[in-house]
């Protein structure tokens, strides 16, 4: 199969993901959704700057907006266009893992480069599986990055190495992939979504010194029911975690010790007995 820049139909998206470990979906967010999200980020940056972490490799970030706006953000965590695709690549086992926004100003754009890395669970792996050879999509975790503003040639850009998920180091990927080794920067208009296997080596390419745009993104990570939680810090609001809707409750059910403690200390309803709340200090 030939690698293409974007994929539009469900069949194209899933085939490209299966072949290369990622897919690029243009116009995943509507103009109205982009306006809503950019207004939200602008408002939160101005009104509550302390809730954004200090610049890390050029980007400030906020992982607390799901707690602050549960229903509004859940529409994007389980987005009408992308969530069915996420469920497919995670074999119907998708669970909430992490949700955050990141913003790079024009002034920080040229200093925003990261090193190549891949993401695995903070808790390690289950059965030694960083990626799943029994899953046709090879994924134990998946992420969607949404571009909230246009990413031009001069801008910081997400970049990955297709089919690098099974290699222990980037050098090994270069050696084993040979001529197939590529570092693919992904640029596109606001509303573009990148769906990828997080154990694929990836990075953020820094912007050029003359960049006049910066970058703004929304990051939506998912684990599988059969995989360990991705982070040790992500917390879920009571409205979603203890929702009366079974599917919502199930999706937000992969609790970490930090989440159990948060629920114990902040929820109005009692923590369900199947969570080991008594073992949490």
Backbone bond lengths (Angstrom), bond angles and torsions (degrees), N, CA, C in turn:
res aa  C-N    CA-C-N  psi(-1)  N-CA   C-N-CA  omega(-1)  CA-C   N-CA-C  phi
1 X - - - 1.465 - - 1.527 110.05 -
2 X 1.319 116.84 139.30 1.458 121.46 -179.97 1.525 110.56 -88.42
3 X 1.327 115.87 134.13 1.464 120.23 176.99 1.526 109.87 -69.71
4 X 1.337 116.73 135.40 1.458 121.75 178.67 1.525 109.88 -122.04
5 X 1.334 117.14 162.12 1.465 121.09 -175.36 1.517 112.24 -71.85
6 X 1.322 117.87 -42.53 1.463 121.73 179.59 1.518 109.68 -137.14
7 X 1.327 114.66 159.19 1.455 121.36 177.67 1.535 107.47 -132.89
8 X 1.313 117.43 136.82 1.462 119.64 -171.41 1.523 114.03 -114.36
9 X 1.307 118.34 -40.51 1.458 119.59 -178.99 1.527 110.12 -87.61
10 X 1.323 115.85 160.61 1.464 120.51 177.89 1.525 110.32 -56.89
11 X 1.316 116.36 -42.21 1.464 120.33 -178.39 1.525 111.04 -64.26
12 X 1.330 116.93 -43.69 1.462 120.98 179.17 1.525 111.21 -64.46
13 X 1.330 116.26 -43.64 1.465 121.04 -178.19 1.524 110.63 -61.11
14 X 1.324 116.46 -50.00 1.464 119.95 -176.42 1.526 111.87 -69.43
15 X 1.319 117.39 -36.85 1.468 119.96 178.38 1.522 110.70 -65.76
16 X 1.324 117.42 -41.82 1.466 121.06 -179.97 1.527 110.34 -67.84
17 X 1.339 116.76 -41.23 1.466 120.30 177.35 1.528 110.04 -61.39
18 X 1.314 116.56 -44.71 1.462 119.82 -179.02 1.523 111.51 -64.27
19 X 1.323 116.97 -35.84 1.464 120.96 -176.82 1.519 113.09 -80.21
20 X 1.347 117.62 -33.24 1.465 120.28 -170.49 1.532 114.82 -127.24
21 X 1.333 118.14 -8.83 1.460 120.63 179.07 1.509 114.75 89.49
22 X 1.318 117.47 9.29 1.465 120.24 178.63 1.523 110.08 -163.97
23 X 1.336 114.95 165.25 1.461 121.69 172.96 1.518 108.17 -147.49
24 X 1.317 116.62 150.71 1.467 123.12 179.55 1.523 107.99 -118.64
25 X 1.333 116.07 117.54 1.462 121.55 -174.10 1.525 109.57 -111.69
26 X 1.332 118.87 109.09 1.463 120.26 178.49 1.526 110.74 -74.34
27 X 1.334 116.28 152.27 1.473 121.92 175.74 1.526 112.69 56.38
28 X 1.317 116.77 35.39 1.462 119.95 177.63 1.523 111.11 -69.39
29 X 1.324 116.57 -32.98 1.461 122.05 175.58 1.519 109.25 -105.73
30 X 1.323 116.36 140.15 1.458 121.14 178.34 1.528 110.16 -78.26
31 X 1.327 116.29 167.45 1.466 120.88 176.67 1.518 110.67 -60.29
32 X 1.328 116.93 -37.50 1.467 120.72 179.55 1.526 110.88 -67.65
33 X 1.321 117.22 -40.59 1.466 120.49 178.41 1.525 110.83 -66.13
34 X 1.317 117.04 -41.64 1.466 120.62 177.83 1.517 111.05 -61.88
35 X 1.320 116.73 -42.47 1.461 120.16 178.86 1.523 110.44 -62.35
36 X 1.322 117.15 -44.10 1.466 121.71 179.02 1.529 111.23 -60.37
37 X 1.320 116.98 -46.49 1.464 120.73 -176.56 1.524 111.94 -70.54
38 X 1.315 117.90 -41.46 1.468 119.86 179.49 1.522 111.63 -67.75
39 X 1.320 116.99 -37.01 1.468 119.58 175.35 1.531 110.22 -63.16
40 X 1.330 115.79 -41.49 1.463 120.49 178.65 1.525 110.90 -60.90
41 X 1.328 117.22 -49.02 1.462 120.63 -178.60 1.524 110.63 -63.51
42 X 1.317 117.65 -44.65 1.469 120.57 178.18 1.524 110.62 -58.51
43 X 1.316 115.97 -44.26 1.468 120.43 -178.58 1.526 111.52 -65.05
44 X 1.328 116.72 -44.47 1.462 120.10 -177.81 1.526 111.72 -69.88
45 X 1.319 117.63 -36.97 1.469 120.16 176.52 1.522 111.12 -61.72
46 X 1.332 116.32 -37.82 1.460 120.36 -178.38 1.522 112.27 -79.62
47 X 1.334 116.87 -41.93 1.461 120.53 -172.10 1.521 113.58 -86.10
48 X 1.325 117.88 -29.57 1.468 120.55 -174.68 1.526 110.28 -139.89
49 X 1.325 117.65 62.40 1.475 119.89 -176.67 1.520 113.21 -62.22
50 X 1.342 117.77 -25.64 1.465 120.33 -178.77 1.527 112.65 -69.62
51 X 1.330 117.33 -17.42 1.467 119.60 178.82 1.531 111.93 -81.58
52 X 1.324 116.81 -5.03 1.464 122.08 176.44 1.525 108.87 -100.66
53 X 1.339 116.73 129.16 1.461 117.90 -179.78 1.523 110.14 -67.50
54 X 1.311 115.69 154.70 1.459 121.18 179.68 1.528 109.78 -62.79
55 X 1.338 116.93 156.78 1.468 119.49 -174.94 1.529 113.15 -53.67
56 X 1.314 115.78 125.92 1.458 123.52 172.57 1.521 106.29 -116.44
57 X 1.327 115.69 114.49 1.468 120.67 -174.97 1.528 110.59 50.01
58 X 1.331 114.64 41.31 1.455 120.92 173.54 1.511 116.54 92.12
59 X 1.331 118.37 -13.38 1.464 120.63 -174.02 1.523 111.44 -111.47
60 X 1.340 116.60 134.28 1.454 120.93 166.95 1.525 107.23 -91.64
61 X 1.330 116.88 154.99 1.455 119.30 -176.97 1.508 112.32 -145.84
62 X 1.333 115.81 158.46 1.457 122.07 179.71 1.520 108.66 -142.46
63 X 1.346 115.94 118.65 1.454 121.24 178.85 1.510 113.27 -109.40
64 X 1.344 117.68 17.12 1.463 120.99 -174.13 1.523 114.29 -107.85
65 X 1.320 118.24 0.86 1.465 118.98 -173.14 1.525 112.90 -74.34
66 X 1.331 118.32 -21.40 1.466 119.66 173.02 1.523 110.21 -65.87
67 X 1.333 116.94 -38.09 1.463 120.55 176.67 1.520 111.19 -66.05
68 X 1.306 116.22 -36.71 1.463 121.41 -174.87 1.524 112.57 -79.58
69 X 1.332 116.05 -34.92 1.469 121.28 -177.03 1.534 109.70 -132.97
70 X 1.332 117.87 71.07 1.473 120.43 -170.82 1.525 114.59 -57.40
71 X 1.312 117.30 -56.33 1.460 119.98 -175.27 1.523 111.98 -67.63
72 X 1.327 115.91 -40.72 1.457 119.55 -179.34 1.529 111.33 -62.76
73 X 1.327 116.80 -44.29 1.460 119.90 -177.57 1.529 112.61 -77.41
74 X 1.329 117.34 -29.57 1.465 119.43 177.82 1.525 111.23 -59.95
75 X 1.326 117.19 -29.89 1.469 120.48 176.85 1.522 111.86 -61.87
76 X 1.333 115.64 -27.40 1.466 119.56 179.43 1.529 111.88 -95.47
77 X 1.320 117.01 -31.25 1.468 119.56 175.06 1.533 109.64 -61.97
78 X 1.327 115.35 -44.57 1.473 120.71 176.72 1.535 108.04 -110.59
79 X 1.299 114.53 64.08 1.461 120.24 -173.38 1.531 111.48 -64.70
80 X 1.310 115.48 141.53 1.466 122.47 -174.79 1.531 113.14 -56.53
81 X 1.346 117.73 -32.69 1.466 120.77 -179.39 1.522 112.64 -89.79
82 X 1.334 116.41 -41.81 1.470 119.58 -170.78 1.517 114.10 -89.53
83 X 1.331 118.02 -31.33 1.461 118.41 -173.12 1.528 112.92 -62.48
84 X 1.335 119.99 -39.48 1.474 117.96 175.83 1.531 112.88 -59.87
85 X 1.319 117.20 -33.08 1.466 120.70 177.09 1.524 110.77 -70.61
86 X 1.330 116.37 -40.55 1.462 120.82 177.32 1.523 110.12 -61.24
87 X 1.327 116.11 -44.71 1.463 119.43 178.47 1.529 111.06 -59.90
88 X 1.304 116.98 -37.30 1.467 119.92 179.86 1.526 111.25 -65.69
89 X 1.336 118.07 -49.46 1.467 119.23 -175.73 1.525 111.49 -72.33
90 X 1.343 117.37 -18.41 1.465 120.65 176.92 1.523 111.34 -104.52
91 X 1.318 116.52 18.05 1.469 124.04 171.49 1.519 113.12 59.69
92 X 1.329 116.99 35.78 1.456 121.74 177.50 1.513 114.48 76.95
93 X 1.341 117.25 9.22 1.470 121.64 -175.85 1.526 112.98 -106.77
94 X 1.314 119.94 15.52 1.468 121.21 -171.35 1.523 111.90 -58.33
95 X 1.334 114.42 133.48 1.461 122.52 175.08 1.526 108.68 -131.70
96 X 1.317 115.73 149.87 1.463 120.01 177.17 1.520 110.09 -63.03
97 X 1.346 116.40 136.35 1.465 120.76 178.19 1.525 112.62 -124.84
98 X 1.331 117.74 -44.70 1.471 120.75 -175.78 1.523 108.07 -167.27
99 X 1.340 115.91 146.49 1.465 120.66 179.32 1.517 108.07 -148.10
100 X 1.334 116.94 123.57 1.462 118.72 -178.71 1.520 111.73 -156.06
101 X 1.323 114.12 163.93 1.462 123.06 175.68 1.523 108.85 -113.96
102 X 1.339 116.12 146.90 1.464 120.85 177.70 1.527 109.07 -135.12
103 X 1.320 115.11 142.30 1.460 120.24 -176.14 1.525 109.74 -136.64
104 X 1.320 115.61 131.64 1.464 122.55 177.41 1.521 107.82 -120.54
105 X 1.316 116.99 118.93 1.458 120.43 179.53 1.524 110.74 -74.84
106 X 1.320 114.95 165.50 1.465 120.45 176.93 1.523 110.53 -55.96
107 X 1.338 116.39 -41.54 1.464 121.24 -176.18 1.526 112.30 -65.21
108 X 1.331 117.49 -27.59 1.465 120.83 -176.97 1.528 113.05 -100.84
109 X 1.318 117.45 -1.38 1.470 120.79 -172.42 1.523 112.90 -59.24
110 X 1.324 117.46 -43.86 1.466 119.70 -175.28 1.523 112.35 -74.71
111 X 1.323 117.64 -13.89 1.464 121.03 178.73 1.511 113.04 -108.65
112 X 1.333 116.94 27.61 1.466 120.56 -172.25 1.526 114.31 -106.51
113 X 1.325 117.69 12.81 1.467 119.84 -178.81 1.522 111.30 -69.15
114 X 1.320 116.25 144.26 1.457 123.45 173.72 1.524 108.51 -113.78
115 X 1.332 115.88 171.30 1.452 120.47 171.89 1.522 110.17 -92.66
116 X 1.322 116.99 155.70 1.463 119.77 176.56 1.526 109.65 -63.13
117 X 1.314 115.70 139.11 1.463 121.82 -179.43 1.527 107.95 -158.30
118 X 1.303 115.43 171.52 1.460 119.92 167.98 1.511 107.82 -133.17
119 X 1.311 117.30 156.30 1.460 121.86 -174.93 1.522 109.89 -102.52
120 X 1.325 115.49 134.31 1.459 121.26 171.50 1.517 107.68 -133.81
121 X 1.322 116.80 169.31 1.452 121.41 -177.08 1.524 111.57 -61.91
122 X 1.333 115.49 140.79 1.463 121.31 173.94 1.526 110.04 -60.19
123 X 1.328 117.23 -25.76 1.462 122.70 -177.63 1.526 112.43 -91.23
124 X 1.311 117.64 5.68 1.450 120.35 -176.81 1.514 110.58 91.49
125 X 1.302 117.74 -154.57 1.462 121.90 -177.00 1.515 110.43 -120.86
126 X 1.314 115.46 160.02 1.458 121.85 176.24 1.525 107.81 -101.58
127 X 1.308 116.77 120.45 1.456 120.15 -179.39 1.519 113.52 67.00
128 X 1.334 116.38 20.27 1.449 120.54 179.17 1.516 114.64 75.03
129 X 1.330 117.81 10.10 1.460 120.91 -174.88 1.527 111.50 -91.83
130 X 1.321 116.76 107.59 1.456 120.92 168.74 1.526 108.00 -82.53
131 X 1.319 115.89 -37.94 1.462 121.88 171.04 1.515 107.27 -130.69
132 X 1.315 117.38 160.40 1.456 121.07 -170.13 1.529 111.28 -109.19
133 X 1.326 118.17 104.57 1.467 120.51 -179.51 1.522 113.14 -66.85
134 X 1.336 117.25 -17.47 1.461 120.33 179.94 1.525 112.49 -85.98
135 X 1.322 116.38 -12.71 1.459 121.76 176.39 1.533 107.75 -91.33
136 X 1.322 119.70 124.69 1.473 119.60 179.73 1.525 113.24 -58.15
137 X 1.345 116.16 -20.47 1.466 120.34 177.27 1.527 112.00 -98.78
138 X 1.329 117.37 2.20 1.468 124.85 171.88 1.535 114.47 64.50
139 X 1.325 118.49 9.83 1.467 120.59 -167.68 1.523 113.32 -103.19
140 X 1.324 115.50 131.15 1.458 121.56 164.72 1.527 110.36 -99.66
141 X 1.323 116.25 -21.50 1.469 123.52 175.83 1.528 107.86 -141.37
142 X 1.320 115.86 154.48 1.467 120.49 174.81 1.519 108.65 -144.43
143 X 1.312 115.52 152.45 1.464 121.57 178.95 1.521 109.28 -131.78
144 X 1.328 115.05 149.01 1.459 121.25 168.74 1.521 107.78 -119.15
145 X 1.321 116.68 124.95 1.463 122.33 171.20 1.523 107.37 -105.29
146 X 1.323 115.33 124.09 1.465 120.80 177.07 1.524 108.98 -104.22
147 X 1.313 116.65 128.79 1.461 120.83 172.40 1.529 108.40 -81.26
148 X 1.334 116.39 117.67 1.465 120.97 -179.41 1.519 112.32 -90.20
149 X 1.316 116.13 -13.64 1.459 122.03 173.68 1.526 108.39 -136.61
150 X 1.319 116.34 159.57 1.465 120.02 179.95 1.529 110.97 -57.25
151 X 1.314 116.52 137.46 1.464 122.42 175.18 1.528 107.40 -109.16
152 X 1.326 115.34 103.94 1.459 122.55 -177.55 1.534 110.18 -86.60
153 X 1.324 116.21 175.48 1.464 120.84 178.94 1.522 112.48 -59.92
154 X 1.335 117.37 -27.00 1.465 120.79 -178.12 1.525 113.02 -87.67
155 X 1.330 117.44 -8.10 1.467 121.69 -170.48 1.533 112.79 -86.76
156 X 1.339 117.51 158.42 1.459 120.26 166.99 1.527 108.76 -56.58
157 X 1.317 117.22 139.24 1.468 120.12 -174.60 1.518 111.23 -141.97
158 X 1.326 115.45 140.79 1.456 121.31 171.56 1.531 108.71 -62.67
159 X 1.334 115.78 142.45 1.465 121.21 -177.31 1.525 108.44 -145.16
160 X 1.314 117.53 139.12 1.463 120.29 178.82 1.519 111.50 -141.24
161 X 1.332 113.80 168.05 1.468 121.78 176.99 1.524 107.48 -111.67
162 X 1.330 118.97 104.83 1.462 120.84 -178.49 1.527 112.54 -54.80
163 X 1.330 114.70 138.76 1.471 122.60 174.56 1.525 113.96 62.54
164 X 1.324 117.02 29.49 1.471 120.16 179.59 1.521 112.64 -98.46
165 X 1.325 118.02 6.66 1.461 122.30 -172.39 1.524 113.99 -63.29
166 X 1.317 118.41 -28.63 1.465 119.54 -171.93 1.526 114.25 -92.14
167 X 1.321 117.89 2.44 1.462 120.62 -174.93 1.527 111.33 -102.73
168 X 1.324 115.25 142.46 1.456 120.49 -175.35 1.511 114.53 -73.35
169 X 1.327 116.93 -26.03 1.463 121.44 179.15 1.525 108.86 -141.06
170 X 1.319 115.22 163.33 1.461 119.36 176.47 1.527 110.55 -66.04
171 X 1.328 117.00 -35.97 1.470 120.05 177.87 1.527 111.18 -62.46
172 X 1.333 116.21 -39.92 1.463 119.17 177.42 1.524 110.40 -64.61
173 X 1.332 116.62 -39.48 1.466 119.95 177.50 1.523 110.72 -61.15
174 X 1.328 116.78 -42.41 1.468 120.33 178.33 1.524 110.79 -61.29
175 X 1.334 115.77 -43.28 1.468 120.17 -177.70 1.525 111.48 -67.99
176 X 1.344 116.48 -47.58 1.460 120.07 -173.46 1.534 112.44 -77.36
177 X 1.317 117.54 -34.91 1.463 119.78 179.60 1.524 112.02 -76.81
178 X 1.326 115.98 -28.03 1.462 119.61 177.73 1.520 112.61 59.08
179 X 1.321 116.12 -126.07 1.466 120.86 -177.85 1.522 112.39 -66.48
180 X 1.330 117.11 -17.90 1.469 120.54 179.59 1.527 112.17 -81.41
181 X 1.339 116.91 -8.62 1.466 119.99 179.81 1.526 109.63 -67.41
182 X 1.328 116.10 126.26 1.462 122.21 177.39 1.520 109.74 -141.09
183 X 1.313 117.08 142.75 1.457 122.63 167.97 1.519 106.40 -106.21
184 X 1.336 116.07 110.96 1.461 121.65 -169.33 1.526 110.61 -108.03
185 X 1.328 118.88 103.11 1.464 120.43 173.76 1.526 109.71 -75.74
186 X 1.319 116.14 140.92 1.466 120.31 -176.32 1.526 109.30 -117.36
187 X 1.296 114.92 118.17 1.460 121.74 178.01 1.523 108.39 -121.67
188 X 1.321 115.75 159.42 1.457 118.10 -179.52 1.504 111.32 175.64
189 X 1.311 115.09 176.87 1.456 121.07 -179.67 1.524 110.84 -75.45
190 X 1.321 115.44 160.70 1.461 120.26 172.50 1.527 108.90 -53.71
191 X 1.328 115.61 137.62 1.459 121.08 -176.67 1.507 113.67 101.11
192 X 1.338 117.21 -11.85 1.463 121.41 176.30 1.525 110.03 -67.91
193 X 1.327 116.97 138.72 1.462 122.10 176.67 1.523 109.65 -120.63
194 X 1.334 115.60 139.67 1.464 121.87 176.53 1.523 107.44 -115.99
195 X 1.303 116.97 115.10 1.459 123.34 177.38 1.518 107.69 -101.64
196 X 1.344 116.91 123.27 1.467 117.78 -175.46 1.518 112.35 -148.13
197 X 1.313 114.63 155.46 1.461 124.00 172.95 1.529 107.25 -75.69
198 X 1.329 118.22 119.31 1.470 119.72 -170.75 1.524 113.51 -72.19
199 X 1.332 117.96 -10.40 1.463 118.93 174.58 1.526 111.77 -86.87
200 X 1.325 117.09 1.33 1.463 122.08 168.91 1.527 108.39 -74.70
201 X 1.310 118.10 135.54 1.471 119.97 178.88 1.527 109.53 -63.59
202 X 1.330 114.61 130.27 1.455 120.09 -176.42 1.520 110.22 -148.84
203 X 1.311 115.61 167.31 1.460 120.96 -178.16 1.523 109.12 -160.31
204 X 1.312 115.36 -179.16 1.460 121.47 168.43 1.517 107.93 -118.24
205 X 1.315 116.16 117.38 1.453 120.65 174.59 1.528 108.78 -73.48
206 X 1.321 116.80 135.09 1.457 120.07 179.40 1.516 112.15 -70.24
207 X 1.330 115.44 157.66 1.453 119.82 177.03 1.520 111.53 -77.10
208 X 1.308 115.62 165.00 1.461 121.21 176.70 1.529 109.53 -78.50
209 X 1.340 117.57 154.07 1.475 120.17 -179.19 1.523 113.27 -54.11
210 X 1.319 116.89 -30.89 1.466 120.03 -177.64 1.527 113.31 -88.00
211 X 1.349 117.90 5.71 1.465 120.62 -177.93 1.525 110.84 -58.37
212 X 1.320 116.22 131.34 1.466 121.61 -179.15 1.521 111.73 -117.01
213 X 1.356 116.63 21.61 1.459 119.40 -172.55 1.531 114.11 -125.73
214 X 1.326 118.84 -35.08 1.452 119.82 -170.87 1.524 110.37 71.26
215 X 1.350 116.21 -156.95 1.461 119.43 177.93 1.518 109.52 -158.26
216 X 1.322 116.58 144.96 1.468 121.75 176.14 1.525 108.59 -136.77
217 X 1.349 115.86 131.58 1.459 120.56 -175.21 1.519 111.70 -140.26
218 X 1.328 115.34 157.36 1.462 123.69 171.46 1.525 107.01 -118.85
219 X 1.339 116.90 130.51 1.466 122.38 -174.33 1.524 109.26 -117.58
220 X 1.311 115.60 129.30 1.457 121.65 -173.32 1.529 109.09 -132.10
221 X 1.343 116.46 103.46 1.467 122.22 -176.08 1.527 110.52 -99.73
222 X 1.325 114.52 143.21 1.463 120.95 178.49 1.525 109.55 -132.09
223 X 1.322 115.14 140.86 1.461 120.96 171.15 1.528 108.24 -108.19
224 X 1.321 116.44 -178.42 1.457 121.73 173.83 1.519 109.51 -108.12
225 X 1.307 115.76 156.81 1.462 120.55 177.36 1.519 110.32 -56.57
226 X 1.328 117.15 -33.11 1.462 122.18 -176.75 1.525 113.58 -89.85
227 X 1.328 118.34 1.91 1.466 121.13 178.67 1.522 110.44 -109.05
228 X 1.328 116.45 161.54 1.460 120.63 177.71 1.523 109.77 -70.61
229 X 1.350 118.47 153.12 1.463 119.89 174.80 1.525 110.55 -54.85
230 X 1.313 116.36 148.54 1.461 120.23 -175.87 1.518 112.30 -76.38
231 X 1.335 117.54 -46.34 1.460 121.29 -175.33 1.522 111.09 -115.05
232 X 1.330 115.36 170.59 1.465 120.46 173.04 1.520 111.18 -108.33
233 X 1.350 118.11 8.99 1.466 119.57 -174.03 1.522 114.55 -125.13
234 X 1.324 119.07 -22.13 1.463 120.10 -174.31 1.530 110.62 -61.71
235 X 1.326 115.92 133.01 1.462 121.48 179.87 1.524 109.71 -124.33
236 X 1.335 115.01 151.59 1.460 122.19 -173.94 1.520 109.25 -122.10
237 X 1.332 118.25 135.87 1.460 120.52 179.59 1.526 111.78 -69.88
238 X 1.315 115.38 152.78 1.462 121.77 -178.25 1.526 112.00 -57.23
239 X 1.307 116.95 -37.99 1.461 121.80 -177.23 1.526 112.10 -56.89
240 X 1.318 116.80 -29.53 1.461 121.20 179.22 1.525 112.14 -98.55
241 X 1.326 116.68 -45.09 1.469 120.54 -175.27 1.520 112.29 -65.80
242 X 1.335 117.18 -32.84 1.464 121.35 179.47 1.522 110.49 -116.26
243 X 1.302 116.26 32.52 1.460 121.91 -179.54 1.528 111.30 -59.60
244 X 1.328 115.48 149.54 1.461 120.20 174.54 1.525 111.38 -70.57
245 X 1.330 116.13 -18.89 1.459 120.86 178.22 1.528 109.96 -81.45
246 X 1.318 116.53 122.36 1.466 121.23 -174.12 1.525 112.24 -60.94
247 X 1.337 117.55 -43.61 1.464 120.47 -177.66 1.522 111.65 -64.93
248 X 1.334 116.25 -39.12 1.467 120.13 177.58 1.515 110.32 -64.95
249 X 1.318 115.92 -46.95 1.466 120.86 -179.65 1.529 110.88 -60.70
250 X 1.322 116.89 -40.74 1.464 120.76 179.92 1.525 111.04 -66.81
251 X 1.331 117.06 -43.67 1.461 120.46 -178.67 1.521 111.53 -60.28
252 X 1.331 117.37 -37.40 1.466 121.50 -178.03 1.532 112.51 -97.65
253 X 1.322 117.32 28.58 1.468 121.00 -171.75 1.519 115.09 -97.38
254 X 1.326 118.86 -2.00 1.469 119.67 -177.25 1.532 108.65 -87.86
255 X 1.319 115.90 81.57 1.463 122.20 -172.89 1.524 111.76 -85.64
256 X 1.311 115.57 137.73 1.466 123.06 172.41 1.527 108.70 -94.20
257 X 1.336 118.72 167.38 1.467 119.48 173.56 1.526 112.63 -53.94
258 X 1.321 117.15 -37.53 1.461 120.14 178.51 1.527 111.34 -64.90
259 X 1.328 116.69 -39.08 1.461 120.89 178.26 1.526 110.80 -67.22
260 X 1.328 117.22 -40.55 1.467 120.50 178.53 1.526 109.97 -62.19
261 X 1.316 116.62 -43.74 1.461 120.25 178.28 1.521 110.94 -63.26
262 X 1.332 116.59 -42.11 1.464 120.13 179.07 1.527 110.39 -61.63
263 X 1.331 116.88 -43.87 1.462 120.95 179.65 1.524 110.86 -63.70
264 X 1.314 116.89 -43.64 1.468 121.10 179.17 1.522 111.41 -59.61
265 X 1.322 116.55 -40.87 1.461 121.05 -173.14 1.525 114.13 -87.88
266 X 1.356 117.99 -18.47 1.460 119.15 -172.04 1.525 115.27 -127.03
267 X 1.325 118.67 -22.67 1.461 119.11 -178.00 1.525 110.75 -73.52
268 X 1.318 116.08 148.46 1.462 121.12 174.89 1.523 110.63 -80.96
269 X 1.320 116.65 -35.85 1.461 120.79 177.63 1.528 109.75 -82.08
270 X 1.331 117.50 152.94 1.470 118.91 176.79 1.524 111.39 -67.29
271 X 1.318 115.56 149.86 1.462 120.58 176.75 1.527 108.54 -69.21
272 X 1.325 118.69 130.82 1.469 120.51 179.20 1.527 111.79 -54.15
273 X 1.309 115.93 145.21 1.464 121.53 -173.01 1.521 113.14 -66.20
274 X 1.336 118.15 -19.18 1.465 119.08 -179.75 1.523 112.71 -77.59
275 X 1.327 118.45 -5.80 1.464 120.96 171.65 1.530 108.66 -96.06
276 X 1.332 118.72 133.58 1.480 121.56 -173.84 1.526 112.80 -76.45
277 X 1.312 116.36 63.49 1.462 120.49 -173.93 1.527 111.74 -64.31
278 X 1.327 117.87 -31.09 1.462 120.48 -177.37 1.524 112.62 -70.56
279 X 1.312 117.36 -18.06 1.469 120.20 179.79 1.524 112.24 -89.13
280 X 1.332 117.30 -3.48 1.465 121.97 -178.05 1.520 109.69 -97.01
281 X 1.320 116.48 124.95 1.459 120.37 -179.36 1.521 110.58 -80.60
